[in-house]
Amino acid sequence: MSKISKIDAIQILDSRGVPTVSARVSLDSEITAYSMVPSGASTGSREAVELRDKAQPFKGNAVSKAVNNINSTINQSLAGESIYNQQAIDLLMNKLDGTPNKANLGANAILAVSLGVLKAAANDQKLQMFQYVNALYREIFSTELTMNLPIPMMNIINGGEHANNNIDIQEFMIMPIGASSFAEAVMWCAEIYQALKSELNSSKHSTAVGDEGGFAPNLRSNREALDLIERSVKIAGYNFGTDIALSLDCAASEFYRDGKYILQGDNSSLSSIEFAAYLDELVGMYPIVSIEDGMDENDREGWKILTDLMGSRCKLVGDDLFVTNVDELQKGIDDNIGNAILVKINQIGTITETLETIKLANANNYSAIMSHRSGETEDNSISDLAVGLGVGQIKTGAPCRSDRNAKYNRLLWIENDFPEIKYAEFNLD
């Protein structure tokens, strides 16, 4: 049984030119695997801690402390461990850290190793990563799990923290729910993206892009963004509402101030009840089937209002609310707020805890959506995780920028090489 011979790490750059961690896991079987850790801009307050130096260089954003923690403490502690002991390795790193939020070693250091271990084990068994993680889930939880190609949620207009413009809602996404394959889904979205670019050009709007590759024009309101997308879908030749549905990431915590939701683009200040009604009106006007972070992460009363109002008609996705954390998700289940969870592996910091969170979601009929971060790398692991864990949806940006397309291109190869894995069907149940 192959064992870990060495783990080392270096500082690399993410898609925003900000430092992040990359680890290499080497085995006594001469197998190696590399991992790269993403980073978010719009982050939940209960996320695991991303350890940064908080001193020059890189304006305090360097990650040499996290890198050193891998090269010293983690490497020394894991040398000789079986590469197939994912649970034990993740638990050991959490114990070495000794905090509830991975503040000592850093979630970025721990995740780099946890993900590297998963990749190395798959390589050692000569399996695709999605095959290995599916087998790992079935082994840990003694349950079957159907794999599928996820429906892409492509962010084509950026606002909020992901763009320097006046749009409050952070992400406007298209979902090709009517496509018959992942390849067809990507084609539809790419054509709509180009149609949107032409529409923006013709109306003299900027076609500069935000962090996740979506266009970042200055628009009068959130509705203007939705109208632009509707026109673009129709110009590209697709049916709005049957071929293509919409998804929003409000990132509401970013514009929640003193108990009010401040929409600068709409020049309005709304209570929780009023903002829920605002979102409900948008769902009535447009084929919006998913809303992420529709309320502030601490506005649990607002979440309850939103869930009661439209939970049967729309996926209400908790990102900052649940932060890929079993305990936070369980609180939401107990309070009956939201009905879906966004899964970001760096929010929790280990593969084992990610699987536990998805298991809890599956057991309680909460949808799980695999997600990138705004600061990404060319690492395409979330594509394999989405397929292997059968989540059915993936959120990984516009069909623009190599850090985003790396994920789509990996999924295209999986579909090509493994035709028995089917494209997911979207439903609100």
SULZINOR-V567425 format. One record per residue. N is the residue number from 0. RES is the residue in one small letter. PHI is phi in degrees with one decimal (none if undefined). NEAR is the number of other C-alpha atoms within 12 Angstrom. Layout:
n | res | phi | near
N | RES | PHI | NEAR
N | RES | PHI | NEAR
//
This chain:
n | res | phi | near
0 | m | none | 15
1 | s | -66.4 | 26
2 | k | -122.2 | 28
3 | i | -72.2 | 38
4 | s | -100.4 | 26
5 | k | -162.2 | 34
6 | i | -127.1 | 44
7 | d | -134.9 | 36
8 | a | -148.6 | 37
9 | i | -137.9 | 30
10 | q | -89.1 | 33
11 | i | -125.1 | 29
12 | l | -112.0 | 26
13 | d | -92.0 | 30
14 | s | -69.4 | 30
15 | r | -101.0 | 25
16 | g | 76.3 | 20
17 | v | -105.5 | 27
18 | p | -60.8 | 35
19 | t | -148.8 | 42
20 | v | -105.0 | 48
21 | s | -125.8 | 40
22 | a | -118.6 | 40
23 | r | -125.0 | 36
24 | v | -107.5 | 43
25 | s | -111.7 | 36
26 | l | -111.8 | 32
27 | d | -69.8 | 22
28 | s | -86.5 | 22
29 | e | 72.4 | 17
30 | i | -81.3 | 27
31 | t | -131.0 | 29
32 | a | -146.0 | 35
33 | y | -116.1 | 33
34 | s | -133.7 | 38
35 | m | -135.5 | 42
36 | v | -104.7 | 53
37 | p | -82.8 | 44
38 | s | -147.0 | 41
39 | g | -101.3 | 36
40 | a | -99.8 | 27
41 | s | -92.2 | 32
42 | t | -117.6 | 32
43 | g | -79.3 | 32
44 | s | -68.8 | 23
45 | r | -102.3 | 26
46 | e | -66.7 | 35
47 | a | -60.5 | 38
48 | v | -78.9 | 31
49 | e | -88.2 | 42
50 | l | -78.9 | 37
51 | r | -126.4 | 33
52 | d | -71.2 | 23
53 | k | 58.7 | 16
54 | a | -155.1 | 14
55 | q | -60.1 | 12
56 | p | -86.4 | 14
57 | f | 56.9 | 19
58 | k | 52.0 | 14
59 | g | 87.4 | 16
60 | n | -94.0 | 27
61 | a | -62.1 | 29
62 | v | -123.2 | 38
63 | s | -64.9 | 33
64 | k | -64.8 | 32
65 | a | -63.5 | 43
66 | v | -60.4 | 40
67 | n | -63.3 | 31
68 | n | -64.3 | 36
69 | i | -69.8 | 42
70 | n | -68.5 | 31
71 | s | -111.3 | 22
72 | t | -56.8 | 28
73 | i | -69.0 | 39
74 | n | -57.8 | 33
75 | q | -64.3 | 21
76 | s | -79.0 | 27
77 | l | -100.2 | 35
78 | a | -58.1 | 26
79 | g | 93.2 | 24
80 | e | -73.1 | 30
81 | s | -62.7 | 25
82 | i | -67.8 | 40
83 | y | -90.6 | 32
84 | n | -93.8 | 27
85 | q | -55.6 | 38
86 | q | -60.8 | 29
87 | a | -64.7 | 23
88 | i | -65.7 | 35
89 | d | -64.0 | 38
90 | l | -64.4 | 23
91 | l | -62.5 | 25
92 | m | -63.9 | 39
93 | n | -63.4 | 34
94 | k | -69.2 | 21
95 | l | -61.2 | 27
96 | d | -69.4 | 29
97 | g | 78.6 | 16
98 | t | -121.4 | 16
99 | p | -72.6 | 22
100 | n | -124.4 | 28
101 | k | 61.5 | 33
102 | a | -76.6 | 29
103 | n | -80.3 | 29
104 | l | -80.4 | 39
105 | g | 96.5 | 44
106 | a | -62.5 | 46
107 | n | -67.9 | 50
108 | a | -69.4 | 55
109 | i | -65.1 | 56
110 | l | -65.5 | 50
111 | a | -54.8 | 50
112 | v | -75.0 | 53
113 | s | -58.3 | 49
114 | l | -69.2 | 48
115 | g | -62.4 | 45
116 | v | -62.3 | 50
117 | l | -59.8 | 47
118 | k | -65.5 | 42
119 | a | -64.9 | 42
120 | a | -63.9 | 41
121 | a | -62.6 | 30
122 | n | -61.4 | 29
123 | d | -64.8 | 30
124 | q | -89.9 | 21
125 | k | 56.5 | 14
126 | l | -112.8 | 20
127 | q | -65.9 | 28
128 | m | -60.1 | 34
129 | f | -66.6 | 39
130 | q | -68.2 | 33
131 | y | -66.5 | 30
132 | v | -69.8 | 41
133 | n | -64.9 | 32
134 | a | -65.0 | 29
135 | l | -63.7 | 31
136 | y | -60.2 | 33
137 | r | -64.9 | 22
138 | e | -69.0 | 19
139 | i | -66.9 | 23
140 | f | -106.4 | 21
141 | s | 51.4 | 12
142 | t | -145.6 | 16
143 | e | -77.7 | 18
144 | l | -149.9 | 29
145 | t | -78.1 | 27
146 | m | -85.7 | 34
147 | n | -154.8 | 35
148 | l | -85.3 | 45
149 | p | -75.2 | 49
150 | i | -71.9 | 47
151 | p | -73.8 | 55
152 | m | -112.3 | 49
153 | m | -91.7 | 49
154 | n | -78.3 | 44
155 | i | -110.5 | 54
156 | i | -129.8 | 55
157 | n | -102.3 | 43
158 | g | -142.4 | 44
159 | g | 54.7 | 38
160 | e | -74.6 | 30
161 | h | -96.6 | 39
162 | a | -156.4 | 31
163 | n | -97.2 | 22
164 | n | -143.4 | 29
165 | n | -107.4 | 28
166 | i | -91.5 | 39
167 | d | -79.5 | 43
168 | i | -67.0 | 47
169 | q | -77.4 | 44
170 | e | -140.4 | 46
171 | f | -112.3 | 48
172 | m | -118.9 | 47
173 | i | -106.6 | 53
174 | m | -126.3 | 50
175 | p | -79.6 | 43
176 | i | -72.0 | 40
177 | g | -94.2 | 28
178 | a | -70.5 | 29
179 | s | -100.7 | 22
180 | s | -154.0 | 29
181 | f | -67.2 | 39
182 | a | -61.2 | 28
183 | e | -66.7 | 24
184 | a | -59.9 | 37
185 | v | -64.4 | 40
186 | m | -61.4 | 25
187 | w | -56.8 | 38
188 | c | -65.7 | 43
189 | a | -64.6 | 33
190 | e | -67.8 | 29
191 | i | -66.7 | 40
192 | y | -58.6 | 39
193 | q | -69.9 | 26
194 | a | -64.5 | 28
195 | l | -63.6 | 38
196 | k | -60.1 | 34
197 | s | -64.8 | 24
198 | e | -62.1 | 28
199 | l | -64.7 | 30
200 | n | -61.3 | 17
201 | s | -67.6 | 13
202 | s | -99.7 | 15
203 | k | 64.9 | 14
204 | h | -92.2 | 22
205 | s | -67.2 | 25
206 | t | -110.9 | 28
207 | a | -64.5 | 25
208 | v | -112.0 | 30
209 | g | -88.9 | 36
210 | d | -57.2 | 42
211 | e | -106.9 | 45
212 | g | 89.8 | 39
213 | g | -74.3 | 43
214 | f | -67.7 | 46
215 | a | -129.2 | 37
216 | p | -77.9 | 36
217 | n | -83.5 | 30
218 | l | -126.3 | 30
219 | r | -73.7 | 21
220 | s | -164.7 | 23
221 | n | -64.2 | 37
222 | r | -65.1 | 25
223 | e | -62.2 | 25
224 | a | -63.0 | 40
225 | l | -65.4 | 35
226 | d | -64.7 | 26
227 | l | -61.1 | 34
228 | i | -65.5 | 46
229 | e | -58.9 | 35
230 | r | -61.3 | 25
231 | s | -66.4 | 32
232 | v | -60.0 | 37
233 | k | -69.3 | 24
234 | i | -61.9 | 22
235 | a | -73.8 | 26
236 | g | 96.2 | 17
237 | y | -114.5 | 29
238 | n | -86.0 | 24
239 | f | -79.1 | 30
240 | g | 110.4 | 25
241 | t | -110.7 | 21
242 | d | -73.7 | 27
243 | i | -123.1 | 38
244 | a | -107.1 | 39
245 | l | -118.0 | 41
246 | s | -138.1 | 44
247 | l | -119.6 | 44
248 | d | -113.8 | 48
249 | c | -70.6 | 43
250 | a | 48.2 | 37
251 | a | -61.3 | 45
252 | s | -61.2 | 39
253 | e | -74.8 | 34
254 | f | -126.1 | 34
255 | y | -97.1 | 30
256 | r | -135.8 | 19
257 | d | 52.4 | 16
258 | g | 81.7 | 24
259 | k | -128.1 | 25
260 | y | -98.0 | 35
261 | i | -95.7 | 29
262 | l | -97.0 | 32
263 | q | -67.8 | 25
264 | g | -63.2 | 24
265 | d | -94.6 | 22
266 | n | 53.9 | 15
267 | s | -141.4 | 19
268 | s | -126.3 | 21
269 | l | -120.8 | 26
270 | s | -73.3 | 26
271 | s | -59.4 | 33
272 | i | -63.4 | 26
273 | e | -69.5 | 23
274 | f | -70.5 | 33
275 | a | -60.5 | 35
276 | a | -65.5 | 23
277 | y | -61.2 | 28
278 | l | -66.1 | 41
279 | d | -62.4 | 30
280 | e | -65.1 | 18
281 | l | -62.5 | 27
282 | v | -64.6 | 29
283 | g | -71.9 | 16
284 | m | -92.1 | 18
285 | y | -132.4 | 30
286 | p | -78.5 | 32
287 | i | -88.2 | 37
288 | v | -110.7 | 40
289 | s | -151.3 | 47
290 | i | -130.6 | 46
291 | e | -98.3 | 46
292 | d | 45.3 | 47
293 | g | -71.5 | 53
294 | m | -137.2 | 48
295 | d | -59.1 | 39
296 | e | -60.0 | 37
297 | n | -103.0 | 29
298 | d | -91.3 | 30
299 | r | -68.4 | 29
300 | e | -64.0 | 23
301 | g | -62.8 | 34
302 | w | -60.7 | 37
303 | k | -66.4 | 29
304 | i | -60.0 | 28
305 | l | -64.0 | 40
306 | t | -64.2 | 37
307 | d | -64.3 | 23
308 | l | -73.9 | 27
309 | m | -141.2 | 31
310 | g | -62.8 | 30
311 | s | -84.5 | 20
312 | r | -117.5 | 24
313 | c | -156.0 | 36
314 | k | -70.2 | 39
315 | l | -110.1 | 47
316 | v | -98.6 | 46
317 | g | -93.5 | 50
318 | d | -110.3 | 49
319 | d | -59.0 | 42
320 | l | -66.7 | 44
321 | f | -109.1 | 46
322 | v | 41.3 | 42
323 | t | 52.5 | 45
324 | n | -119.9 | 41
325 | v | -55.8 | 28
326 | d | -65.1 | 21
327 | e | -68.8 | 32
328 | l | -65.1 | 40
329 | q | -61.6 | 29
330 | k | -60.3 | 20
331 | g | -64.5 | 37
332 | i | -62.0 | 28
333 | d | -62.1 | 15
334 | d | -88.7 | 19
335 | n | 56.0 | 25
336 | i | -120.1 | 38
337 | g | 69.8 | 50
338 | n | -146.4 | 44
339 | a | -154.8 | 46
340 | i | -131.0 | 47
341 | l | -85.6 | 48
342 | v | -107.9 | 50
343 | k | -123.9 | 46
344 | i | -63.0 | 43
345 | n | -82.0 | 49
346 | q | -70.3 | 44
347 | i | -112.1 | 44
348 | g | 100.9 | 44
349 | t | -138.6 | 42
350 | i | -67.0 | 45
351 | t | -58.2 | 37
352 | e | -66.7 | 37
353 | t | -63.1 | 42
354 | l | -63.7 | 41
355 | e | -62.8 | 30
356 | t | -66.8 | 41
357 | i | -64.6 | 41
358 | k | -60.8 | 34
359 | l | -63.6 | 29
360 | a | -61.1 | 36
361 | n | -59.0 | 29
362 | a | -70.2 | 18
363 | n | -117.7 | 22
364 | n | 61.0 | 21
365 | y | -95.9 | 33
366 | s | -68.1 | 36
367 | a | -118.2 | 45
368 | i | -125.5 | 45
369 | m | -74.8 | 44
370 | s | -138.9 | 49
371 | h | -78.1 | 47
372 | r | -124.5 | 38
373 | s | -67.5 | 40
374 | g | -97.5 | 37
375 | e | -115.2 | 42
376 | t | -133.5 | 37
377 | e | -77.4 | 31
378 | d | -60.6 | 39
379 | n | -109.8 | 39
380 | s | -58.0 | 45
381 | i | -66.5 | 47
382 | s | -65.4 | 45
383 | d | -65.0 | 41
384 | l | -63.0 | 48
385 | a | -60.5 | 48
386 | v | -69.6 | 45
387 | g | -63.1 | 36
388 | l | -96.8 | 44
389 | g | 57.7 | 39
390 | v | -71.1 | 44
391 | g | 91.3 | 39
392 | q | -145.7 | 46
393 | i | -135.3 | 49
394 | k | -116.6 | 46
395 | t | -147.9 | 53
396 | g | 92.3 | 47
397 | a | -76.8 | 44
398 | p | -79.2 | 37
399 | c | -157.3 | 32
400 | r | 80.3 | 27
401 | s | -64.0 | 24
402 | d | -64.4 | 34
403 | r | -88.7 | 42
404 | n | -66.9 | 30
405 | a | -56.6 | 27
406 | k | -71.9 | 39
407 | y | -65.0 | 45
408 | n | -65.5 | 29
409 | r | -63.5 | 32
410 | l | -66.1 | 41
411 | l | -63.1 | 31
412 | w | -68.0 | 22
413 | i | -60.2 | 34
414 | e | -63.1 | 31
415 | n | -63.6 | 18
416 | d | -87.5 | 13
417 | f | -131.2 | 19
418 | p | -63.8 | 18
419 | e | -71.8 | 14
420 | i | -86.6 | 26
421 | k | -94.4 | 27
422 | y | -68.5 | 38
423 | a | -68.6 | 30
424 | e | -100.6 | 25
425 | f | -93.9 | 32
426 | n | -147.0 | 19
427 | l | -94.5 | 20
428 | d | -77.8 | 16
//
